């Protein structure tokens, strides 16, 4: 299998890990800024956990982003340009997992820099990577291709993109994707 090859039967009953980044606080939703208590990507990660029984690992920045949406965008630009985004804790050993779900909100057309930090240097040989993103209009953006470059040796699926403003009613979409 190669980039975006899929066979849904391959995911049933396999040991799975969800590695995701998510941010609560002010978010851009449907053309307006509103405050959310739980990040949109975290909601989707929990759906996946509930559906397939996967383990969860939340990537958390060493220095949290501002709750203020506009300030968060500026902080994201700085971290992306400098490729400097330390995280609180390293990803656990992935050697026993067959499927790794990687989740992110779309930041500046791609993954938040913290996910690059978390995912670098791991052995993806023989792993299936299933990307999922939350967005407000950009779909999967460049994230599957970023993962293809970063996760050498893995089969990357086409993934799923969920609008952030619809995550609370998207469990059926996620079930269908899985």
N, C-alpha and C positions, 0 to 999 in steps of 0.2 A: 504494500500500500504506500502511497505517496501523499503529497499535500492534497487535502480535501477529499481523499477517498473515504467512503463511509460504508459500513455495514452495521446497522443498528444492533444486530444480534451479538456483535463483538463486545458490547458494553454491559450486557446483562450478566450479573453474577460475578463481575470482576472486582477485585479490590481497588477502591477508588479513594483519591485524595482531592480535596478542593483547596486550591491556593488562590486567595483573592485579596484584593484591596478594595476598601469601601470607605466613604467619608460621609458622616452626618453633618448637620449644620445647614447653612444656607445653600440651596441648590437652585439651578435654573430648571424650571419645569413649565412646559407649555407656554413659553414666552414671558414668564414672570419668575421672580425670585421668591422662594418660600423656604421655610425652615423645616427640616425633617429630623426626627429623633434617631432614625436608623438609616444608614446608607442604602441606596437602592441596590447596589451590587450585593450587599450582605443579605438582603431579602431573597434575591435569586439564589445565592449560595446556600441558604437554609432550605429553600425548596429542593435543590438538588440533593442535599444531605438527607432530607426526609424521603425522597423518592428512591434513591439508590443505596442509602446507608453509608455514604462516604464519610471519611474523616474530614474535619475542617481545619484550615490554618489561615488565620487572618494576618496579612502583612500590615504591620503598623510602622509608620515613620518614627524615627527617633525624635525628631522635632515635628509635632503635629502641625497640620495645616490650620490656618485660621478658619474660624466658623464663618467669617465674612466671605461671601462668594467671590467678590472682585479681588480681595486680597489673596484668596486661595489661588486664583488664576495667576496672579503675579508671582506668587511663591512657586507655583508649578513651572512657570517659564524659567525661573532662575535655576531650579533643580534639573530641568531638562537640558538647558544649555550647558550647565557645568557637569552633568552626569554625576552629581553628588547628592545622593538620597539615602543616607544610612537608615537602617531599620532596627527596631528594638530586638528582634529575635530572628535567628536563621531558620530557614525551612527545615523541618525534620527530615531524616533519612527517607528518601523516596524509593529505595531499592525494592521494597516489598509490594509496591503499588503497580497495577497494570494500566490504570486510567488516571490521568491527572486533569481535572477541570481547572482552568485558569480564568479567573474573573476580574474584570476591571471596569470602572467607568472610563469613557473615552476622554482623555486629557490631551488637548492640543493635537488631535488627530491620531493618537496612539495610546499606549499604556502609560500610566503614571510611572515615573522614574523609579519609584520604590519597588515595583514589580521586576524591573530589570535587575536591581540589586538582589532581590530575593531569588530570582531564577538563574542567575549566572553561576556557572561552574558545577552544575548538577549533571549527573549521568542519565541521559534520557534514552539510552539505547533500548529499543523495543517498547517504549512507552507510547501510549495513545494520549495526545493532548487535545482536550475539547474546550475551546475558548467560549466564554460567554461575556457579554458586555451589556452595560446600561448606557444609554445615550439620550439625547434630545433631538436627534435628526441625522446623526452621522453614521448610523448602523455600526457594522463591525470595524469600519474605518481601516486602518493599516495594521490592526492587531494580529490577525492570523499570519501575515507575512513577517511581522516582528518576531512572533513565536517561532516561525520556521527557521529564522536566522539564529535565534537564541537557543533553541532546544534541539541541538544536533542529535540525530539518531532517532528522533521521535516521529510518529505519524501524526500530523496535525489535521484535525477535522475542520469543516467549514464553520462550525460554531453557530451561536444564536445571539441575536441582538434584541434587547428589550428596551422600549422607551421608559425612561426613569419614572415618568408620570403615571405609568400603567403597571408598575411592579406588583402592587398589592392585589391585582386581579390577573396576574400572569402565570399562576401555577399550572394551569392547563396547557399553556404554550410550552412550558418547560417540560412537562410530562410527555407531550407529543414529541418534542425534540429528543428526549432521552429514549 
